[in-house]
Amino acid sequence: MFGHGDNEPGDERPETIMQRFFRGCLLALAGVIALWLALHLLAQFWGWLLLAAALAGLIWAAVWFIRWQRDRRW
């Protein structure tokens, strides 16, 4: 039904429009489900991601400030 495994080795019939439509609908449904799952997974820990980004920015700013102060003295 989904692949060409049920056809005979020498039998190369083209897919019907309904088979292609059905496969396209299944792929679209799988894409919607994957996107929904990704959004729910991201919603669970987006706060931690923001905290990590803020900490990384703070560390970068501190390093930049220390290097700027050190370069300014000489």
CHARMM internal coordinates of N, CA and C (Angstrom, degrees):
IC EDIT
DIST 1 N 1 CA 1.4479
DIST 1 CA 1 C 1.5247
ANGL 1 N 1 CA 1 C 111.13
DIST 1 C 2 N 1.3609
ANGL 1 CA 1 C 2 N 116.71
DIHE 1 N 1 CA 1 C 2 N -45.46
DIST 2 N 2 CA 1.4548
ANGL 1 C 2 N 2 CA 118.94
DIHE 1 CA 1 C 2 N 2 CA -176.41
DIST 2 CA 2 C 1.5238
ANGL 2 N 2 CA 2 C 112.61
DIHE 1 C 2 N 2 CA 2 C -95.75
DIST 2 C 3 N 1.2935
ANGL 2 CA 2 C 3 N 117.83
DIHE 2 N 2 CA 2 C 3 N -24.89
DIST 3 N 3 CA 1.4571
ANGL 2 C 3 N 3 CA 119.98
DIHE 2 CA 2 C 3 N 3 CA -177.73
DIST 3 CA 3 C 1.5090
ANGL 3 N 3 CA 3 C 110.86
DIHE 2 C 3 N 3 CA 3 C -121.39
DIST 3 C 4 N 1.3098
ANGL 3 CA 3 C 4 N 114.59
DIHE 3 N 3 CA 3 C 4 N -169.79
DIST 4 N 4 CA 1.4546
ANGL 3 C 4 N 4 CA 119.65
DIHE 3 CA 3 C 4 N 4 CA -179.76
DIST 4 CA 4 C 1.5200
ANGL 4 N 4 CA 4 C 110.56
DIHE 3 C 4 N 4 CA 4 C -101.67
DIST 4 C 5 N 1.3207
ANGL 4 CA 4 C 5 N 118.26
DIHE 4 N 4 CA 4 C 5 N 15.62
DIST 5 N 5 CA 1.4522
ANGL 4 C 5 N 5 CA 122.00
DIHE 4 CA 4 C 5 N 5 CA -177.00
DIST 5 CA 5 C 1.5166
ANGL 5 N 5 CA 5 C 113.61
DIHE 4 C 5 N 5 CA 5 C -70.72
DIST 5 C 6 N 1.3309
ANGL 5 CA 5 C 6 N 119.65
DIHE 5 N 5 CA 5 C 6 N -24.13
DIST 6 N 6 CA 1.4561
ANGL 5 C 6 N 6 CA 121.03
DIHE 5 CA 5 C 6 N 6 CA -177.22
DIST 6 CA 6 C 1.5226
ANGL 6 N 6 CA 6 C 112.01
DIHE 5 C 6 N 6 CA 6 C -86.37
DIST 6 C 7 N 1.3139
ANGL 6 CA 6 C 7 N 118.70
DIHE 6 N 6 CA 6 C 7 N -6.17
DIST 7 N 7 CA 1.4591
ANGL 6 C 7 N 7 CA 121.25
DIHE 6 CA 6 C 7 N 7 CA 177.93
DIST 7 CA 7 C 1.5248
ANGL 7 N 7 CA 7 C 109.77
DIHE 6 C 7 N 7 CA 7 C -82.56
DIST 7 C 8 N 1.3197
ANGL 7 CA 7 C 8 N 116.17
DIHE 7 N 7 CA 7 C 8 N 155.08
DIST 8 N 8 CA 1.4560
ANGL 7 C 8 N 8 CA 121.87
DIHE 7 CA 7 C 8 N 8 CA 175.37
DIST 8 CA 8 C 1.5263
ANGL 8 N 8 CA 8 C 108.48
DIHE 7 C 8 N 8 CA 8 C -68.34
DIST 8 C 9 N 1.3358
ANGL 8 CA 8 C 9 N 118.16
DIHE 8 N 8 CA 8 C 9 N 158.06
DIST 9 N 9 CA 1.4667
ANGL 8 C 9 N 9 CA 119.72
DIHE 8 CA 8 C 9 N 9 CA -178.05
DIST 9 CA 9 C 1.5277
ANGL 9 N 9 CA 9 C 114.03
DIHE 8 C 9 N 9 CA 9 C -59.53
DIST 9 C 10 N 1.3182
ANGL 9 CA 9 C 10 N 118.83
DIHE 9 N 9 CA 9 C 10 N -37.05
DIST 10 N 10 CA 1.4536
ANGL 9 C 10 N 10 CA 120.95
DIHE 9 CA 9 C 10 N 10 CA -179.51
DIST 10 CA 10 C 1.5161
ANGL 10 N 10 CA 10 C 113.04
DIHE 9 C 10 N 10 CA 10 C -92.78
DIST 10 C 11 N 1.3239
ANGL 10 CA 10 C 11 N 117.76
DIHE 10 N 10 CA 10 C 11 N -3.26
DIST 11 N 11 CA 1.4640
ANGL 10 C 11 N 11 CA 122.34
DIHE 10 CA 10 C 11 N 11 CA -175.78
DIST 11 CA 11 C 1.5262
ANGL 11 N 11 CA 11 C 109.32
DIHE 10 C 11 N 11 CA 11 C -92.64
DIST 11 C 12 N 1.3184
ANGL 11 CA 11 C 12 N 117.32
DIHE 11 N 11 CA 11 C 12 N 105.99
DIST 12 N 12 CA 1.4665
ANGL 11 C 12 N 12 CA 121.64
DIHE 11 CA 11 C 12 N 12 CA -179.72
DIST 12 CA 12 C 1.5201
ANGL 12 N 12 CA 12 C 109.65
DIHE 11 C 12 N 12 CA 12 C -115.89
DIST 12 C 13 N 1.3339
ANGL 12 CA 12 C 13 N 115.18
DIHE 12 N 12 CA 12 C 13 N 74.90
DIST 13 N 13 CA 1.4629
ANGL 12 C 13 N 13 CA 119.73
DIHE 12 CA 12 C 13 N 13 CA 177.86
DIST 13 CA 13 C 1.5167
ANGL 13 N 13 CA 13 C 109.15
DIHE 12 C 13 N 13 CA 13 C -83.01
DIST 13 C 14 N 1.3185
ANGL 13 CA 13 C 14 N 117.80
DIHE 13 N 13 CA 13 C 14 N 138.46
DIST 14 N 14 CA 1.4680
ANGL 13 C 14 N 14 CA 118.84
DIHE 13 CA 13 C 14 N 14 CA 176.60
DIST 14 CA 14 C 1.5263
ANGL 14 N 14 CA 14 C 110.39
DIHE 13 C 14 N 14 CA 14 C -71.14
DIST 14 C 15 N 1.3176
ANGL 14 CA 14 C 15 N 115.39
DIHE 14 N 14 CA 14 C 15 N 154.45
DIST 15 N 15 CA 1.4615
ANGL 14 C 15 N 15 CA 120.09
DIHE 14 CA 14 C 15 N 15 CA 178.49
DIST 15 CA 15 C 1.5221
ANGL 15 N 15 CA 15 C 109.74
DIHE 14 C 15 N 15 CA 15 C -68.51
DIST 15 C 16 N 1.3126
ANGL 15 CA 15 C 16 N 114.70
DIHE 15 N 15 CA 15 C 16 N 144.37
DIST 16 N 16 CA 1.4592
ANGL 15 C 16 N 16 CA 118.47
DIHE 15 CA 15 C 16 N 16 CA 176.45
DIST 16 CA 16 C 1.5258
ANGL 16 N 16 CA 16 C 108.77
DIHE 15 C 16 N 16 CA 16 C -78.60
DIST 16 C 17 N 1.3099
ANGL 16 CA 16 C 17 N 115.48
DIHE 16 N 16 CA 16 C 17 N 164.97
DIST 17 N 17 CA 1.4668
ANGL 16 C 17 N 17 CA 120.44
DIHE 16 CA 16 C 17 N 17 CA -179.93
DIST 17 CA 17 C 1.5278
ANGL 17 N 17 CA 17 C 110.83
DIHE 16 C 17 N 17 CA 17 C -64.54
DIST 17 C 18 N 1.3275
ANGL 17 CA 17 C 18 N 117.39
DIHE 17 N 17 CA 17 C 18 N -31.54
DIST 18 N 18 CA 1.4677
ANGL 17 C 18 N 18 CA 120.46
DIHE 17 CA 17 C 18 N 18 CA 178.95
DIST 18 CA 18 C 1.5226
ANGL 18 N 18 CA 18 C 111.20
DIHE 17 C 18 N 18 CA 18 C -69.87
DIST 18 C 19 N 1.3320
ANGL 18 CA 18 C 19 N 117.03
DIHE 18 N 18 CA 18 C 19 N -38.20
DIST 19 N 19 CA 1.4599
ANGL 18 C 19 N 19 CA 119.39
DIHE 18 CA 18 C 19 N 19 CA 177.53
DIST 19 CA 19 C 1.5257
ANGL 19 N 19 CA 19 C 110.80
DIHE 18 C 19 N 19 CA 19 C -64.84
DIST 19 C 20 N 1.3124
ANGL 19 CA 19 C 20 N 116.54
DIHE 19 N 19 CA 19 C 20 N -42.52
DIST 20 N 20 CA 1.4642
ANGL 19 C 20 N 20 CA 119.94
DIHE 19 CA 19 C 20 N 20 CA 178.86
DIST 20 CA 20 C 1.5245
ANGL 20 N 20 CA 20 C 111.01
DIHE 19 C 20 N 20 CA 20 C -66.63
DIST 20 C 21 N 1.3383
ANGL 20 CA 20 C 21 N 117.17
DIHE 20 N 20 CA 20 C 21 N -39.52
DIST 21 N 21 CA 1.4625
ANGL 20 C 21 N 21 CA 120.91
DIHE 20 CA 20 C 21 N 21 CA 178.01
DIST 21 CA 21 C 1.5284
ANGL 21 N 21 CA 21 C 110.77
DIHE 20 C 21 N 21 CA 21 C -64.22
DIST 21 C 22 N 1.3362
ANGL 21 CA 21 C 22 N 116.50
DIHE 21 N 21 CA 21 C 22 N -44.03
DIST 22 N 22 CA 1.4580
ANGL 21 C 22 N 22 CA 121.37
DIHE 21 CA 21 C 22 N 22 CA 179.98
DIST 22 CA 22 C 1.5276
ANGL 22 N 22 CA 22 C 110.43
DIHE 21 C 22 N 22 CA 22 C -63.16
DIST 22 C 23 N 1.3230
ANGL 22 CA 22 C 23 N 117.45
DIHE 22 N 22 CA 22 C 23 N -43.31
DIST 23 N 23 CA 1.4572
ANGL 22 C 23 N 23 CA 120.83
DIHE 22 CA 22 C 23 N 23 CA 178.78
DIST 23 CA 23 C 1.5316
ANGL 23 N 23 CA 23 C 110.26
DIHE 22 C 23 N 23 CA 23 C -64.66
DIST 23 C 24 N 1.3136
ANGL 23 CA 23 C 24 N 117.48
DIHE 23 N 23 CA 23 C 24 N -39.84
DIST 24 N 24 CA 1.4634
ANGL 23 C 24 N 24 CA 120.64
DIHE 23 CA 23 C 24 N 24 CA 177.36
DIST 24 CA 24 C 1.5205
ANGL 24 N 24 CA 24 C 111.89
DIHE 23 C 24 N 24 CA 24 C -63.64
DIST 24 C 25 N 1.3373
ANGL 24 CA 24 C 25 N 116.48
DIHE 24 N 24 CA 24 C 25 N -40.57
DIST 25 N 25 CA 1.4710
ANGL 24 C 25 N 25 CA 119.82
DIHE 24 CA 24 C 25 N 25 CA 177.50
DIST 25 CA 25 C 1.5252
ANGL 25 N 25 CA 25 C 111.43
DIHE 24 C 25 N 25 CA 25 C -64.61
DIST 25 C 26 N 1.3301
ANGL 25 CA 25 C 26 N 116.88
DIHE 25 N 25 CA 25 C 26 N -40.38
DIST 26 N 26 CA 1.4624
ANGL 25 C 26 N 26 CA 119.59
DIHE 25 CA 25 C 26 N 26 CA 177.96
DIST 26 CA 26 C 1.5263
ANGL 26 N 26 CA 26 C 111.34
DIHE 25 C 26 N 26 CA 26 C -64.78
DIST 26 C 27 N 1.3240
ANGL 26 CA 26 C 27 N 116.84
DIHE 26 N 26 CA 26 C 27 N -40.59
DIST 27 N 27 CA 1.4605
ANGL 26 C 27 N 27 CA 119.65
DIHE 26 CA 26 C 27 N 27 CA 178.05
DIST 27 CA 27 C 1.5305
ANGL 27 N 27 CA 27 C 111.38
DIHE 26 C 27 N 27 CA 27 C -65.90
DIST 27 C 28 N 1.3241
ANGL 27 CA 27 C 28 N 117.21
DIHE 27 N 27 CA 27 C 28 N -39.38
DIST 28 N 28 CA 1.4646
ANGL 27 C 28 N 28 CA 120.32
DIHE 27 CA 27 C 28 N 28 CA 177.56
DIST 28 CA 28 C 1.5304
ANGL 28 N 28 CA 28 C 110.52
DIHE 27 C 28 N 28 CA 28 C -65.07
DIST 28 C 29 N 1.3312
ANGL 28 CA 28 C 29 N 117.04
DIHE 28 N 28 CA 28 C 29 N -41.66
DIST 29 N 29 CA 1.4606
ANGL 28 C 29 N 29 CA 120.95
DIHE 28 CA 28 C 29 N 29 CA 177.73
DIST 29 CA 29 C 1.5241
ANGL 29 N 29 CA 29 C 110.84
DIHE 28 C 29 N 29 CA 29 C -63.27
DIST 29 C 30 N 1.3164
ANGL 29 CA 29 C 30 N 117.26
DIHE 29 N 29 CA 29 C 30 N -42.59
DIST 30 N 30 CA 1.4656
ANGL 29 C 30 N 30 CA 120.63
DIHE 29 CA 29 C 30 N 30 CA 178.14
DIST 30 CA 30 C 1.5280
ANGL 30 N 30 CA 30 C 110.36
DIHE 29 C 30 N 30 CA 30 C -63.27
DIST 30 C 31 N 1.3198
ANGL 30 CA 30 C 31 N 117.93
DIHE 30 N 30 CA 30 C 31 N -38.40
DIST 31 N 31 CA 1.4594
ANGL 30 C 31 N 31 CA 120.94
DIHE 30 CA 30 C 31 N 31 CA 177.83
DIST 31 CA 31 C 1.5155
ANGL 31 N 31 CA 31 C 111.95
DIHE 30 C 31 N 31 CA 31 C -65.36
DIST 31 C 32 N 1.3218
ANGL 31 CA 31 C 32 N 117.01
DIHE 31 N 31 CA 31 C 32 N -41.06
DIST 32 N 32 CA 1.4677
ANGL 31 C 32 N 32 CA 120.96
DIHE 31 CA 31 C 32 N 32 CA 179.01
DIST 32 CA 32 C 1.5254
ANGL 32 N 32 CA 32 C 110.20
DIHE 31 C 32 N 32 CA 32 C -65.33
DIST 32 C 33 N 1.3198
ANGL 32 CA 32 C 33 N 117.08
DIHE 32 N 32 CA 32 C 33 N -42.77
DIST 33 N 33 CA 1.4670
ANGL 32 C 33 N 33 CA 120.41
DIHE 32 CA 32 C 33 N 33 CA 179.51
DIST 33 CA 33 C 1.5260
ANGL 33 N 33 CA 33 C 110.49
DIHE 32 C 33 N 33 CA 33 C -65.08
DIST 33 C 34 N 1.3344
ANGL 33 CA 33 C 34 N 117.61
DIHE 33 N 33 CA 33 C 34 N -42.17
DIST 34 N 34 CA 1.4673
ANGL 33 C 34 N 34 CA 120.46
DIHE 33 CA 33 C 34 N 34 CA 179.08
DIST 34 CA 34 C 1.5285
ANGL 34 N 34 CA 34 C 110.83
DIHE 33 C 34 N 34 CA 34 C -63.48
DIST 34 C 35 N 1.3191
ANGL 34 CA 34 C 35 N 117.40
DIHE 34 N 34 CA 34 C 35 N -41.06
DIST 35 N 35 CA 1.4643
ANGL 34 C 35 N 35 CA 120.55
DIHE 34 CA 34 C 35 N 35 CA 178.49
DIST 35 CA 35 C 1.5230
ANGL 35 N 35 CA 35 C 111.18
DIHE 34 C 35 N 35 CA 35 C -66.36
DIST 35 C 36 N 1.3146
ANGL 35 CA 35 C 36 N 117.36
DIHE 35 N 35 CA 35 C 36 N -41.04
DIST 36 N 36 CA 1.4644
ANGL 35 C 36 N 36 CA 121.90
DIHE 35 CA 35 C 36 N 36 CA 178.35
DIST 36 CA 36 C 1.5248
ANGL 36 N 36 CA 36 C 110.55
DIHE 35 C 36 N 36 CA 36 C -61.77
DIST 36 C 37 N 1.3433
ANGL 36 CA 36 C 37 N 116.46
DIHE 36 N 36 CA 36 C 37 N -44.83
DIST 37 N 37 CA 1.4630
ANGL 36 C 37 N 37 CA 119.96
DIHE 36 CA 36 C 37 N 37 CA 178.95
DIST 37 CA 37 C 1.5244
ANGL 37 N 37 CA 37 C 111.58
DIHE 36 C 37 N 37 CA 37 C -65.10
DIST 37 C 38 N 1.3230
ANGL 37 CA 37 C 38 N 116.78
DIHE 37 N 37 CA 37 C 38 N -39.55
DIST 38 N 38 CA 1.4647
ANGL 37 C 38 N 38 CA 119.94
DIHE 37 CA 37 C 38 N 38 CA 179.40
DIST 38 CA 38 C 1.5236
ANGL 38 N 38 CA 38 C 110.80
DIHE 37 C 38 N 38 CA 38 C -64.36
DIST 38 C 39 N 1.3173
ANGL 38 CA 38 C 39 N 117.49
DIHE 38 N 38 CA 38 C 39 N -40.65
DIST 39 N 39 CA 1.4625
ANGL 38 C 39 N 39 CA 120.19
DIHE 38 CA 38 C 39 N 39 CA 178.91
DIST 39 CA 39 C 1.5236
ANGL 39 N 39 CA 39 C 111.83
DIHE 38 C 39 N 39 CA 39 C -66.62
DIST 39 C 40 N 1.3229
ANGL 39 CA 39 C 40 N 117.06
DIHE 39 N 39 CA 39 C 40 N -39.46
DIST 40 N 40 CA 1.4663
ANGL 39 C 40 N 40 CA 119.58
DIHE 39 CA 39 C 40 N 40 CA 178.17
DIST 40 CA 40 C 1.5253
ANGL 40 N 40 CA 40 C 111.18
DIHE 39 C 40 N 40 CA 40 C -68.07
DIST 40 C 41 N 1.3209
ANGL 40 CA 40 C 41 N 116.94
DIHE 40 N 40 CA 40 C 41 N -36.75
DIST 41 N 41 CA 1.4558
ANGL 40 C 41 N 41 CA 120.01
DIHE 40 CA 40 C 41 N 41 CA 177.24
DIST 41 CA 41 C 1.5200
ANGL 41 N 41 CA 41 C 110.55
DIHE 40 C 41 N 41 CA 41 C -67.13
DIST 41 C 42 N 1.3139
ANGL 41 CA 41 C 42 N 117.10
DIHE 41 N 41 CA 41 C 42 N -41.97
DIST 42 N 42 CA 1.4619
ANGL 41 C 42 N 42 CA 121.04
DIHE 41 CA 41 C 42 N 42 CA 178.65
DIST 42 CA 42 C 1.5237
ANGL 42 N 42 CA 42 C 111.11
DIHE 41 C 42 N 42 CA 42 C -66.07
DIST 42 C 43 N 1.3301
ANGL 42 CA 42 C 43 N 117.69
DIHE 42 N 42 CA 42 C 43 N -35.43
DIST 43 N 43 CA 1.4628
ANGL 42 C 43 N 43 CA 121.27
DIHE 42 CA 42 C 43 N 43 CA -179.42
DIST 43 CA 43 C 1.5265
ANGL 43 N 43 CA 43 C 111.43
DIHE 42 C 43 N 43 CA 43 C -65.59
DIST 43 C 44 N 1.3317
ANGL 43 CA 43 C 44 N 116.79
DIHE 43 N 43 CA 43 C 44 N -24.86
DIST 44 N 44 CA 1.4600
ANGL 43 C 44 N 44 CA 119.28
DIHE 43 CA 43 C 44 N 44 CA -178.47
DIST 44 CA 44 C 1.5227
ANGL 44 N 44 CA 44 C 112.57
DIHE 43 C 44 N 44 CA 44 C -74.29
DIST 44 C 45 N 1.3287
ANGL 44 CA 44 C 45 N 117.70
DIHE 44 N 44 CA 44 C 45 N -31.43
DIST 45 N 45 CA 1.4596
ANGL 44 C 45 N 45 CA 117.78
DIHE 44 CA 44 C 45 N 45 CA -175.03
DIST 45 CA 45 C 1.5233
ANGL 45 N 45 CA 45 C 113.83
DIHE 44 C 45 N 45 CA 45 C -131.63
DIST 45 C 46 N 1.3254
ANGL 45 CA 45 C 46 N 118.56
DIHE 45 N 45 CA 45 C 46 N 25.39
DIST 46 N 46 CA 1.4650
ANGL 45 C 46 N 46 CA 119.64
DIHE 45 CA 45 C 46 N 46 CA 179.71
DIST 46 CA 46 C 1.5193
ANGL 46 N 46 CA 46 C 111.44
DIHE 45 C 46 N 46 CA 46 C -68.09
DIST 46 C 47 N 1.3206
ANGL 46 CA 46 C 47 N 117.93
DIHE 46 N 46 CA 46 C 47 N -30.98
DIST 47 N 47 CA 1.4612
ANGL 46 C 47 N 47 CA 120.84
DIHE 46 CA 46 C 47 N 47 CA 177.26
DIST 47 CA 47 C 1.5209
ANGL 47 N 47 CA 47 C 111.93
DIHE 46 C 47 N 47 CA 47 C -63.49
DIST 47 C 48 N 1.3313
ANGL 47 CA 47 C 48 N 115.99
DIHE 47 N 47 CA 47 C 48 N -40.57
DIST 48 N 48 CA 1.4603
ANGL 47 C 48 N 48 CA 119.73
DIHE 47 CA 47 C 48 N 48 CA 177.50
DIST 48 CA 48 C 1.5289
ANGL 48 N 48 CA 48 C 110.89
DIHE 47 C 48 N 48 CA 48 C -66.20
DIST 48 C 49 N 1.3198
ANGL 48 CA 48 C 49 N 116.71
DIHE 48 N 48 CA 48 C 49 N -35.77
DIST 49 N 49 CA 1.4676
ANGL 48 C 49 N 49 CA 119.67
DIHE 48 CA 48 C 49 N 49 CA 177.05
DIST 49 CA 49 C 1.5243
ANGL 49 N 49 CA 49 C 111.03
DIHE 48 C 49 N 49 CA 49 C -64.95
DIST 49 C 50 N 1.3316
ANGL 49 CA 49 C 50 N 116.21
DIHE 49 N 49 CA 49 C 50 N -41.59
DIST 50 N 50 CA 1.4624
ANGL 49 C 50 N 50 CA 119.39
DIHE 49 CA 49 C 50 N 50 CA 177.38
DIST 50 CA 50 C 1.5263
ANGL 50 N 50 CA 50 C 111.29
DIHE 49 C 50 N 50 CA 50 C -64.75
DIST 50 C 51 N 1.3158
ANGL 50 CA 50 C 51 N 116.89
DIHE 50 N 50 CA 50 C 51 N -40.16
DIST 51 N 51 CA 1.4631
ANGL 50 C 51 N 51 CA 120.57
DIHE 50 CA 50 C 51 N 51 CA 177.81
DIST 51 CA 51 C 1.5235
ANGL 51 N 51 CA 51 C 111.06
DIHE 50 C 51 N 51 CA 51 C -63.11
DIST 51 C 52 N 1.3216
ANGL 51 CA 51 C 52 N 117.22
DIHE 51 N 51 CA 51 C 52 N -43.60
DIST 52 N 52 CA 1.4646
ANGL 51 C 52 N 52 CA 120.71
DIHE 51 CA 51 C 52 N 52 CA 178.49
DIST 52 CA 52 C 1.5254
ANGL 52 N 52 CA 52 C 110.84
DIHE 51 C 52 N 52 CA 52 C -63.77
DIST 52 C 53 N 1.3362
ANGL 52 CA 52 C 53 N 117.23
DIHE 52 N 52 CA 52 C 53 N -40.61
DIST 53 N 53 CA 1.4669
ANGL 52 C 53 N 53 CA 120.35
DIHE 52 CA 52 C 53 N 53 CA 178.29
DIST 53 CA 53 C 1.5275
ANGL 53 N 53 CA 53 C 110.67
DIHE 52 C 53 N 53 CA 53 C -65.59
DIST 53 C 54 N 1.3274
ANGL 53 CA 53 C 54 N 117.29
DIHE 53 N 53 CA 53 C 54 N -39.81
DIST 54 N 54 CA 1.4640
ANGL 53 C 54 N 54 CA 120.47
DIHE 53 CA 53 C 54 N 54 CA 178.72
DIST 54 CA 54 C 1.5252
ANGL 54 N 54 CA 54 C 110.98
DIHE 53 C 54 N 54 CA 54 C -65.76
DIST 54 C 55 N 1.3260
ANGL 54 CA 54 C 55 N 117.19
DIHE 54 N 54 CA 54 C 55 N -42.00
DIST 55 N 55 CA 1.4632
ANGL 54 C 55 N 55 CA 119.99
DIHE 54 CA 54 C 55 N 55 CA 177.76
DIST 55 CA 55 C 1.5230
ANGL 55 N 55 CA 55 C 111.44
DIHE 54 C 55 N 55 CA 55 C -64.49
DIST 55 C 56 N 1.3194
ANGL 55 CA 55 C 56 N 116.73
DIHE 55 N 55 CA 55 C 56 N -41.34
DIST 56 N 56 CA 1.4661
ANGL 55 C 56 N 56 CA 119.90
DIHE 55 CA 55 C 56 N 56 CA 178.03
DIST 56 CA 56 C 1.5247
ANGL 56 N 56 CA 56 C 110.47
DIHE 55 C 56 N 56 CA 56 C -63.43
DIST 56 C 57 N 1.3227
ANGL 56 CA 56 C 57 N 117.45
DIHE 56 N 56 CA 56 C 57 N -40.79
DIST 57 N 57 CA 1.4602
ANGL 56 C 57 N 57 CA 120.58
DIHE 56 CA 56 C 57 N 57 CA 177.15
DIST 57 CA 57 C 1.5109
ANGL 57 N 57 CA 57 C 112.28
DIHE 56 C 57 N 57 CA 57 C -65.01
DIST 57 C 58 N 1.3225
ANGL 57 CA 57 C 58 N 116.59
DIHE 57 N 57 CA 57 C 58 N -38.82
DIST 58 N 58 CA 1.4602
ANGL 57 C 58 N 58 CA 120.77
DIHE 57 CA 57 C 58 N 58 CA 178.26
DIST 58 CA 58 C 1.5240
ANGL 58 N 58 CA 58 C 111.45
DIHE 57 C 58 N 58 CA 58 C -65.51
DIST 58 C 59 N 1.3160
ANGL 58 CA 58 C 59 N 116.86
DIHE 58 N 58 CA 58 C 59 N -42.83
DIST 59 N 59 CA 1.4666
ANGL 58 C 59 N 59 CA 120.66
DIHE 58 CA 58 C 59 N 59 CA 178.00
DIST 59 CA 59 C 1.5232
ANGL 59 N 59 CA 59 C 110.23
DIHE 58 C 59 N 59 CA 59 C -64.15
DIST 59 C 60 N 1.3246
ANGL 59 CA 59 C 60 N 116.71
DIHE 59 N 59 CA 59 C 60 N -43.35
DIST 60 N 60 CA 1.4685
ANGL 59 C 60 N 60 CA 120.31
DIHE 59 CA 59 C 60 N 60 CA 178.96
DIST 60 CA 60 C 1.5293
ANGL 60 N 60 CA 60 C 110.52
DIHE 59 C 60 N 60 CA 60 C -62.03
DIST 60 C 61 N 1.3311
ANGL 60 CA 60 C 61 N 117.33
DIHE 60 N 60 CA 60 C 61 N -42.88
DIST 61 N 61 CA 1.4627
ANGL 60 C 61 N 61 CA 120.82
DIHE 60 CA 60 C 61 N 61 CA 179.65
DIST 61 CA 61 C 1.5283
ANGL 61 N 61 CA 61 C 110.84
DIHE 60 C 61 N 61 CA 61 C -65.03
DIST 61 C 62 N 1.3331
ANGL 61 CA 61 C 62 N 117.73
DIHE 61 N 61 CA 61 C 62 N -39.36
DIST 62 N 62 CA 1.4657
ANGL 61 C 62 N 62 CA 120.53
DIHE 61 CA 61 C 62 N 62 CA 178.94
DIST 62 CA 62 C 1.5244
ANGL 62 N 62 CA 62 C 110.65
DIHE 61 C 62 N 62 CA 62 C -65.32
DIST 62 C 63 N 1.3161
ANGL 62 CA 62 C 63 N 117.45
DIHE 62 N 62 CA 62 C 63 N -43.53
DIST 63 N 63 CA 1.4691
ANGL 62 C 63 N 63 CA 120.62
DIHE 62 CA 62 C 63 N 63 CA 178.32
DIST 63 CA 63 C 1.5194
ANGL 63 N 63 CA 63 C 110.04
DIHE 62 C 63 N 63 CA 63 C -63.60
DIST 63 C 64 N 1.3131
ANGL 63 CA 63 C 64 N 117.54
DIHE 63 N 63 CA 63 C 64 N -42.70
DIST 64 N 64 CA 1.4664
ANGL 63 C 64 N 64 CA 121.01
DIHE 63 CA 63 C 64 N 64 CA 179.21
DIST 64 CA 64 C 1.5333
ANGL 64 N 64 CA 64 C 110.69
DIHE 63 C 64 N 64 CA 64 C -62.02
DIST 64 C 65 N 1.3305
ANGL 64 CA 64 C 65 N 116.75
DIHE 64 N 64 CA 64 C 65 N -43.47
DIST 65 N 65 CA 1.4613
ANGL 64 C 65 N 65 CA 120.97
DIHE 64 CA 64 C 65 N 65 CA -179.15
DIST 65 CA 65 C 1.5239
ANGL 65 N 65 CA 65 C 111.14
DIHE 64 C 65 N 65 CA 65 C -65.25
DIST 65 C 66 N 1.3295
ANGL 65 CA 65 C 66 N 117.02
DIHE 65 N 65 CA 65 C 66 N -43.31
DIST 66 N 66 CA 1.4644
ANGL 65 C 66 N 66 CA 120.52
DIHE 65 CA 65 C 66 N 66 CA 179.59
DIST 66 CA 66 C 1.5248
ANGL 66 N 66 CA 66 C 110.31
DIHE 65 C 66 N 66 CA 66 C -63.46
DIST 66 C 67 N 1.3222
ANGL 66 CA 66 C 67 N 117.43
DIHE 66 N 66 CA 66 C 67 N -44.04
DIST 67 N 67 CA 1.4660
ANGL 66 C 67 N 67 CA 119.95
DIHE 66 CA 66 C 67 N 67 CA 178.32
DIST 67 CA 67 C 1.5286
ANGL 67 N 67 CA 67 C 111.08
DIHE 66 C 67 N 67 CA 67 C -65.31
DIST 67 C 68 N 1.3096
ANGL 67 CA 67 C 68 N 117.26
DIHE 67 N 67 CA 67 C 68 N -37.21
DIST 68 N 68 CA 1.4664
ANGL 67 C 68 N 68 CA 121.00
DIHE 67 CA 67 C 68 N 68 CA 179.01
DIST 68 CA 68 C 1.5256
ANGL 68 N 68 CA 68 C 110.33
DIHE 67 C 68 N 68 CA 68 C -65.22
DIST 68 C 69 N 1.3477
ANGL 68 CA 68 C 69 N 116.21
DIHE 68 N 68 CA 68 C 69 N -43.11
DIST 69 N 69 CA 1.4641
ANGL 68 C 69 N 69 CA 120.74
DIHE 68 CA 68 C 69 N 69 CA 178.32
DIST 69 CA 69 C 1.5291
ANGL 69 N 69 CA 69 C 110.69
DIHE 68 C 69 N 69 CA 69 C -63.70
DIST 69 C 70 N 1.3160
ANGL 69 CA 69 C 70 N 116.98
DIHE 69 N 69 CA 69 C 70 N -42.13
DIST 70 N 70 CA 1.4534
ANGL 69 C 70 N 70 CA 121.54
DIHE 69 CA 69 C 70 N 70 CA -178.29
DIST 70 CA 70 C 1.5318
ANGL 70 N 70 CA 70 C 111.06
DIHE 69 C 70 N 70 CA 70 C -66.46
DIST 70 C 71 N 1.3221
ANGL 70 CA 70 C 71 N 117.32
DIHE 70 N 70 CA 70 C 71 N -39.60
DIST 71 N 71 CA 1.4649
ANGL 70 C 71 N 71 CA 120.82
DIHE 70 CA 70 C 71 N 71 CA 179.32
DIST 71 CA 71 C 1.5247
ANGL 71 N 71 CA 71 C 111.53
DIHE 70 C 71 N 71 CA 71 C -71.99
DIST 71 C 72 N 1.3024
ANGL 71 CA 71 C 72 N 118.27
DIHE 71 N 71 CA 71 C 72 N -28.56
DIST 72 N 72 CA 1.4600
ANGL 71 C 72 N 72 CA 122.21
DIHE 71 CA 71 C 72 N 72 CA -176.61
DIST 72 CA 72 C 1.5242
ANGL 72 N 72 CA 72 C 111.50
DIHE 71 C 72 N 72 CA 72 C -73.60
DIST 72 C 73 N 1.3277
ANGL 72 CA 72 C 73 N 117.33
DIHE 72 N 72 CA 72 C 73 N -29.94
DIST 73 N 73 CA 1.4550
ANGL 72 C 73 N 73 CA 121.18
DIHE 72 CA 72 C 73 N 73 CA -177.39
DIST 73 CA 73 C 1.5215
ANGL 73 N 73 CA 73 C 112.09
DIHE 72 C 73 N 73 CA 73 C -66.40
DIST 73 C 74 N 1.2800
ANGL 73 CA 73 C 74 N 118.01
DIHE 73 N 73 CA 73 C 74 N -38.14
DIST 74 N 74 CA 1.4663
ANGL 73 C 74 N 74 CA 120.65
DIHE 73 CA 73 C 74 N 74 CA -174.47
DIST 74 CA 74 C 1.4528
ANGL 74 N 74 CA 74 C 107.81
DIHE 73 C 74 N 74 CA 74 C -93.96
END
COOR INIT
IC SEED 1 N 1 CA 1 C
IC BUILD
